[in-house]
Amino acid sequence: MTPLLMTLNILAGLFLIGVVLLQSGKGADMGAAFGGASSTVFGPSGAGNVLTKVTAATAATFMITSLLLAVISSRQESVFDGVPDPTAETAPLGAVDPIAPVGADVEEDTAALKQKLDEAEQASAASVDGLLDSAGKAADAAGVAAGTDAVPPPSPPGE
């Protein structure tokens, strides 16, 4: 029954797409652009031509088969029914390795990290001091080469 409904649903959907694409819009005439369209409720073609009736019947078939397939699939067993619930299984308390050590180990690790941080700060300060010393020596050398102790300021434009 389900394969027959699925086939009918797919065919009705494809046929519905084709029938809708074959229809023209209600204001597709050139006269509709200038206000010359008919003022009747159903347009100039009358109360429903063959394409309109076929579209309605195909749409009804598509909706009914879709609803039937939804009802049938909700009554069937799910593929996840046989899978065990992962939250229901718990390991024994002693079998789990702790993520972080507790107690003195944490204090030792904290002390080691602080020591490494202090060493890194000292190394950083030493490199900055070394850079400043070499920059000062370069500035002194530039001043000696120019014959003065300092680099003179630039002269204003026009002089």
C-alpha positions in Angstrom: 0.0 0.0 0.0 2.8 2.4 0.9 4.8 2.0 -2.3 1.5 2.6 -4.3 0.8 5.8 -2.4 4.4 7.0 -2.7 4.3 6.5 -6.5 0.9 8.2 -6.8 2.2 11.1 -4.6 5.3 11.6 -6.8 3.3 11.4 -10.0 0.7 13.8 -8.7 3.4 16.3 -7.6 5.1 16.2 -11.0 1.8 16.5 -12.9 0.7 19.4 -10.7 3.9 21.3 -11.5 3.3 20.8 -15.2 -0.3 21.8 -15.1 0.4 25.0 -13.1 3.2 25.9 -15.6 0.8 25.5 -18.5 -1.7 28.0 -17.2 -1.4 31.7 -18.0 -1.9 34.4 -15.4 -5.2 36.2 -15.1 -3.8 39.6 -16.2 -1.6 38.2 -19.0 -3.5 40.0 -21.8 -2.1 43.3 -23.1 -5.4 45.0 -22.5 -5.1 44.3 -18.8 -2.1 46.6 -18.6 -4.3 49.5 -19.8 -7.3 48.8 -17.6 -9.3 46.9 -20.3 -9.5 43.6 -18.3 -12.9 42.1 -17.7 -14.4 42.8 -14.3 -16.0 39.4 -13.9 -15.1 37.3 -10.9 -13.6 34.4 -12.8 -11.9 36.5 -15.6 -12.7 36.5 -19.3 -12.5 32.8 -19.8 -15.5 31.9 -17.7 -16.2 30.0 -14.6 -13.5 27.5 -14.9 -11.9 25.8 -17.8 -10.4 22.3 -18.1 -6.9 23.3 -16.8 -8.4 24.8 -13.6 -10.4 21.7 -12.9 -7.5 19.4 -13.6 -5.2 21.5 -11.3 -7.8 21.4 -8.5 -8.1 17.6 -8.8 -4.4 17.0 -9.0 -3.8 19.3 -6.0 -6.4 17.4 -4.0 -4.8 14.1 -4.9 -1.4 15.3 -3.9 -2.6 16.6 -0.5 -4.6 13.4 0.3 -1.7 11.1 -0.6 0.7 13.3 1.5 -1.6 13.1 4.5 -2.1 9.4 4.2 1.7 8.8 3.9 2.2 10.9 7.0 -0.4 8.9 9.0 1.1 5.6 7.8 4.7 6.6 8.7 3.7 7.8 12.2 2.2 4.4 13.0 5.3 2.5 11.9 8.2 1.6 14.1 11.1 4.1 14.1 14.6 3.0 13.1 15.8 4.4 16.4 13.5 2.2 18.6 16.2 -0.5 18.9 19.0 1.8 19.8 19.8 1.9 23.5 19.5 5.3 25.3 23.1 6.6 25.9 22.1 8.6 29.0 20.7 5.5 30.7 24.1 3.8 30.8 26.5 5.0 33.6 29.9 3.8 34.4 30.8 2.8 38.0 32.2 5.6 40.0 35.7 4.1 40.5 36.1 3.4 36.7 36.1 7.0 35.6 39.4 8.8 35.5 39.2 12.3 36.8 39.8 15.1 34.4 41.8 17.3 36.8 43.7 16.0 39.8 42.3 17.1 43.2 44.1 18.5 46.2 47.9 18.9 46.4 48.4 18.2 42.7 46.5 21.2 41.7 48.5 23.4 44.1 51.7 22.0 42.7 50.6 22.6 39.2 49.5 26.1 40.0 52.9 26.8 41.6 54.7 25.4 38.6 52.7 27.6 36.2 53.3 30.7 38.2 57.1 30.0 38.1 57.0 29.5 34.4 55.0 32.8 34.0 57.6 34.6 36.1 60.5 33.2 34.0 58.7 34.3 30.8 58.2 37.8 32.2 61.9 38.1 33.1 63.0 36.9 29.7 60.6 39.4 28.1 61.9 42.2 30.2 65.5 41.3 29.3 64.7 41.3 25.6 63.1 44.7 25.8 66.0 46.1 27.7 68.4 44.6 25.1 66.4 46.2 22.3 66.4 49.6 24.1 70.1 49.4 24.7 70.9 48.6 21.0 68.5 51.3 19.9 70.2 53.8 22.2 73.6 52.8 20.8 72.4 53.2 17.3 71.1 56.7 18.1 74.4 57.6 19.7 76.3 56.3 16.7 74.1 58.4 14.4 74.7 61.5 16.5 78.5 61.0 16.5 78.5 60.5 12.7 76.7 63.9 12.3 79.1 65.5 14.8 76.4 66.2 17.4 75.1 64.3 20.4 71.5 64.5 19.1 69.8 64.4 15.8 68.7 67.9 14.8 65.0 68.7 14.2 63.9 68.9 10.6 64.0 72.4 9.2 60.6 74.1 8.3 59.6 74.1 4.7 60.7 77.1 2.6 64.1 77.6 4.3 
